[in-house]
């Protein structure tokens, strides 16, 4: 989809009702299903974090940015996710957290980004984080400058592939809480995207598809 066509749908995306747990459940590992309900993690006092689901034009085609994290001692080492991180005391709100972390991790200044809307929060049991995703758009082609201490590379996922159901599959994984389990995942440039990031992508994808379906009928 050309970026000029995509941005015409932004007002409707902004107003679209989120599918929340219904969309998250489509890409949730079985072990995560119970944590889709707030009452199952509220008493754990999770730490807050925020991420940015950033769309932008590349060769006039709409793309979505993801990152491959570097290896480090921790449960999210080498995983694929969105730019983002934990809330700092200086952050005014979660949206500022997402923008600040995106600037720090991939070098895109907040002034180049327009936030479209917040999406549904997701609880991540292994790290005890409650993550707030935000959809954002940049209207210019971007040059990413990854923080090499945190980011191995940036994945640029075209919206055509993102909306294609053939990019979703089931894979066997060994995780921090189970060995050799089958999980639903997106395949992005041969990388396996699963867990919380895949669940966020599912809600984002279903929201966009719903708007597009209404626009063509």
DACORQUI-V459038 format. One record per pair of residues at least 12 apart in sequence whose ideal C-beta (glycine too) atoms are under 10 Angstrom apart, sorted by the first residue. I is the first residue (numbers start at 1). GAP is how many residues later the second one is. Records with the same first field share a line. If there is no record, write none. Layout:
I=GAP + GAP
//
This chain:
1=60 + 61 + 157 + 158 + 159 + 161 + 162 + 207 + 211
2=55 + 57 + 58 + 59 + 60 + 157
3=52 + 53 + 54 + 55 + 56 + 57 + 58 + 59 + 60 + 134 + 135 + 136 + 137 + 138 + 156
4=53 + 56 + 58 + 135
5=55 + 56 + 57 + 154 + 207
6=49 + 50 + 51 + 55 + 56 + 57 + 131 + 153 + 202 + 206
7=48 + 50 + 55 + 107 + 130 + 132
8=207
9=199 + 202 + 203 + 205 + 206
10=45 + 104 + 106 + 107 + 125 + 127 + 201
11=105 + 200
12=195 + 196 + 198 + 199 + 200 + 202 + 203
13=42 + 103 + 104 + 122 + 124 + 191 + 194 + 195 + 197 + 198 + 199
14=101 + 102 + 103 + 121 + 197
15=102 + 196
16=101 + 190 + 191 + 192 + 194 + 195 + 198
17=190 + 193
18=99 + 100 + 101 + 102 + 185 + 186 + 188 + 189 + 192
19=100 + 101 + 183 + 184 + 186 + 187 + 188 + 191
20=16 + 99 + 100 + 101 + 102 + 183
21=12 + 15 + 16 + 17 + 99 + 101 + 178 + 182
22=14 + 98 + 180 + 181 + 184
23=96 + 97 + 176 + 177 + 178 + 179 + 180 + 181 + 182 + 183 + 184 + 187
24=12 + 95 + 96 + 98 + 172 + 174 + 175 + 176 + 178 + 179 + 182
25=159 + 174 + 177
26=142 + 158 + 172 + 173 + 176 + 177 + 179 + 180
27=141 + 156 + 157 + 158 + 159 + 166 + 167 + 168 + 169 + 170 + 171 + 172 + 173 + 174 + 175 + 176 + 178
28=94 + 155 + 156 + 166 + 167 + 168 + 170 + 171 + 174
29=144 + 146 + 148 + 149 + 152 + 153 + 154 + 155 + 156 + 165 + 166 + 167 + 169 + 170
30=148 + 151 + 152 + 153 + 154
31=94 + 144 + 146 + 147 + 150 + 152
32=90 + 91 + 92 + 93 + 94 + 145 + 151 + 163 + 164 + 167
34=91
35=87 + 88 + 89 + 90 + 161
36=84 + 86 + 87 + 163
37=86
38=83 + 85 + 92
40=83 + 85
41=82 + 83 + 84 + 87 + 89
42=81 + 88
44=79 + 81 + 84 + 86
45=83 + 85
46=75 + 77 + 78 + 79 + 81 + 82 + 83 + 84 + 85
47=39 + 40 + 77 + 80 + 81 + 82 + 83 + 84
48=38 + 39 + 43 + 46 + 49 + 73 + 81 + 82 + 83 + 84
49=35 + 36 + 37 + 38 + 45 + 48 + 49 + 52 + 72 + 73 + 75 + 78 + 80 + 81 + 82 + 83 + 84
50=32 + 33 + 34 + 35 + 36 + 37 + 41 + 43 + 44 + 45 + 46 + 47 + 48 + 49 + 50 + 51 + 52 + 68 + 71 + 79 + 80 + 81 + 82 + 83 + 84
51=15 + 16 + 30 + 31 + 32 + 33 + 34 + 43 + 46 + 47 + 50 + 51 + 54 + 68 + 71 + 80 + 81 + 82 + 83 + 145 + 146 + 149
52=13 + 30 + 31 + 32 + 43 + 45 + 46 + 47 + 48 + 49 + 50 + 51 + 53 + 54 + 56 + 58 + 61 + 63 + 81 + 82 + 83 + 84
53=12 + 13 + 29 + 30 + 31 + 45 + 63 + 66 + 80 + 81 + 82 + 83 + 84 + 144 + 147 + 148 + 150 + 151
54=12 + 28 + 29 + 44 + 45 + 48 + 52 + 54 + 58 + 59 + 61 + 80 + 81 + 82 + 83 + 84 + 88 + 90
55=58 + 61 + 80 + 81 + 82 + 83 + 84 + 102 + 104 + 107 + 149 + 153
56=52 + 56 + 57 + 80 + 81 + 82 + 83 + 84 + 85 + 86 + 88 + 100
57=80 + 81 + 82 + 83 + 84 + 85
58=83 + 84 + 98 + 100
59=82 + 99
60=81
61=95 + 97 + 98 + 99
62=75 + 95 + 96 + 97 + 98 + 100 + 101 + 146
63=78 + 79 + 92 + 93 + 94 + 95 + 96 + 97 + 98 + 99
64=18 + 71 + 91 + 92 + 93 + 94 + 95 + 97 + 98 + 124 + 137 + 140 + 141 + 144
65=17 + 18 + 37 + 41 + 43 + 71 + 73 + 77 + 79 + 89 + 90 + 91 + 92
66=14 + 15 + 16 + 17 + 87 + 88 + 89 + 90 + 91 + 96 + 120 + 122 + 123 + 125 + 127 + 131 + 135
67=12 + 13 + 14 + 15 + 16 + 17 + 35 + 38 + 39 + 77 + 79 + 80 + 83 + 84 + 85 + 86 + 87 + 88 + 130
68=12 + 13 + 78 + 83 + 84 + 85 + 86 + 87 + 120 + 121 + 123 + 125
69=12 + 36 + 81 + 82 + 83 + 84
70=76 + 77 + 78 + 79 + 80 + 81 + 82 + 83
71=81
72=77 + 78
74=52 + 53 + 102
75=49 + 50 + 51 + 52 + 53 + 54 + 100 + 101 + 102 + 120
76=48 + 50 + 51 + 53 + 100 + 119 + 120 + 121
77=99
78=74 + 113
79=112 + 113 + 114 + 115 + 116 + 117 + 118
80=72 + 73 + 75 + 77 + 105 + 106 + 108 + 109 + 111 + 112 + 113 + 114 + 115 + 117 + 118
81=24 + 50 + 70 + 112 + 114 + 115 + 116 + 117 + 119
82=16 + 19 + 20 + 23 + 49 + 51 + 52 + 111 + 114 + 115 + 118 + 119 + 122
83=15 + 16 + 18 + 19 + 20 + 21 + 22 + 23 + 24 + 25 + 53 + 61 + 63 + 64 + 67 + 68 + 71
84=13 + 14 + 15 + 16 + 17 + 18 + 20 + 21 + 47 + 48 + 49 + 50 + 113
85=12 + 13 + 15 + 16 + 17 + 19 + 20 + 44 + 46 + 65
86=15 + 41 + 43 + 45
87=13 + 14 + 42 + 43 + 45
88=12 + 13
93=25 + 39
94=24 + 27 + 36 + 37 + 38 + 39 + 40
95=15 + 20 + 23 + 37 + 39 + 41
96=14
97=35 + 37
98=12 + 15 + 17 + 20 + 33 + 34 + 35 + 36 + 37 + 38
99=12 + 13 + 14 + 16 + 35 + 37
101=46 + 49
102=32 + 34 + 42
103=42 + 44
104=43 + 46 + 47
105=39 + 40 + 41 + 42 + 44 + 45 + 46 + 49
106=36 + 37 + 38 + 39 + 40 + 41 + 44 + 45 + 48
107=35 + 36 + 37 + 38 + 39 + 40 + 44 + 47
108=28 + 30 + 34 + 35 + 36 + 37 + 46
109=29
110=26
111=27
112=24 + 25 + 26 + 27 + 28 + 30
113=21 + 23 + 24 + 25 + 26 + 29
114=21 + 22 + 23 + 24 + 25
115=19 + 20 + 21 + 22
116=18 + 19 + 20 + 21
117=16 + 17 + 18 + 19 + 90
118=14 + 15 + 16 + 17
119=12 + 13 + 14 + 15 + 16 + 81 + 84 + 85 + 88
120=12 + 13 + 79 + 80 + 83
121=12 + 79
122=73 + 74 + 75 + 77 + 78 + 81
123=73
124=71 + 72 + 73 + 75
125=51 + 52 + 70 + 71
126=49 + 50 + 51 + 69 + 70
127=49 + 69
129=67
131=65 + 66 + 68 + 69
132=68
133=63 + 64 + 66 + 67 + 68 + 70 + 71
135=65 + 68 + 69 + 72 + 73
142=12 + 14
144=12
153=36 + 38
155=33 + 34 + 35 + 36 + 38
156=32 + 33
157=29 + 31 + 32 + 34 + 36 + 44
158=30
159=46 + 49
161=25 + 26 + 27 + 28
162=24 + 26 + 39 + 42 + 43 + 46 + 47
163=42 + 43 + 45 + 46 + 49
164=41
165=40 + 44
166=21
167=18 + 19 + 20 + 21 + 26 + 34 + 38
168=16 + 17 + 18 + 19 + 25 + 30 + 33 + 34 + 37
169=14 + 15 + 16 + 17 + 18 + 23
170=12 + 13 + 14 + 15 + 24
171=12 + 13 + 14 + 16 + 21 + 23
173=12 + 19 + 21 + 22
175=19 + 20
183=12 + 15
184=14 + 15 + 18
185=12 + 13 + 16
186=12 + 15 + 16 + 19
188=13
//
